[in-house]
Amino acid sequence: MEVMSGKWKIGLIWCIYSGIKRPGALHRHMPKASRRILDSQLKQLLQQGIISKITFNQLPLKVEYELTELGKSLIPVIEVTAQWGETHREVLEPLFLPV
């Protein structure tokens, strides 16, 4: 549970899995998250071995993220969790609507 704690981690993992690998593109895909929070959660995922960071030796600096084998093993868990949410949408959605 510690690996998945953090509001944006699952979204980051899914985006990287889906082919969004650059920090700026990840931020544009999740505009409600601050750059600082995304950078912090990317750093945590790196430390946990879920993603790896590739830094290209060029100017301007280019960085990309990719899932490790450990990170790829989370994809079925995320898919099952998403399906559970869809199955129970009618019950869950009213709980998260703004008052």
N, C-alpha and C positions, 0 to 999 in steps of 0.2 A: 504494500500500500504506500510505503514511503516513496517508491519510485514514481508512482502515478499521482502523488499529492501535488497540488499546484493547479490553479485554474486553467492554465493554458498548455500544460504538458501534453495531454492527449491530442489536442489540436496541432501542436507542433510536430508530434510524431506522425500524425496522419498526413499533414502537409508535406513533410519530407518524404514519406512513403509515396505520395501522389506526384512527386517530381518537383516540388517547390523547395529549392535547396539554398538559395541565397538569403542572407539576413534581411535585406530590404524587401524582398518579395514576401518573406514570411510576415513581416510587419504590415505590409499592404494587405495581405490576406486576412489579418486579424487586427483591424484598425482600433478596436476597442481596448486592446492591450497596449500599455506603454512600451516604448522601445526598451527601457530599463528593465521592466519585468520580463519581457521576452528574452533579453540577453541573460538575465539571471537564471531563468528556467532552462535556456539552452546550455548554460554552463553546468547546471546541475545534471542535466541529461548526459553531458560529456563525462562528468565525473563518475556517473553511475554506469557508464559503458553502454548506454542505449544508442547514442549517436557518436559519430566521429567527425572531426573538423578537418577540412582540406584547405590549406592556405597556398595559393598559387604565387609563385615568385615573379610578380609583375607589378607595374605601376599603371593605374591605381591598383591598390591591393584588392585581391579577389579572394573571397572566402565562400566555401560551400559546405553544407552538412549532408551526411548520409547516415542511414541506419546501419548499425552493426548487426551481426547475426542475432545477438541478444535482443536488439530493438525490433528486428523483423519478427521475432517470436511473439511480440506483443500484438501484432496486427490481428490475428484471430480473436484475441481477447477484446480488442476494441470493436471489431465487427459484431461479435456476439452482444456486447454491451449496447451498441447502437441499435441492433435489432430488438433487444429488450425494450429500449426506450420507445421505439416506433410501435411495438406491440401494445404498450401501456400509455401511449400519448394522451388519450382522452382523460385518463386519471391524473397524469403527471402535469400536463400543460397548465391547467388552472392554478396549480401550486406556485408556478413561476411567473405568472402574469403580474405586471405592476398593478398596485392597488390604487 
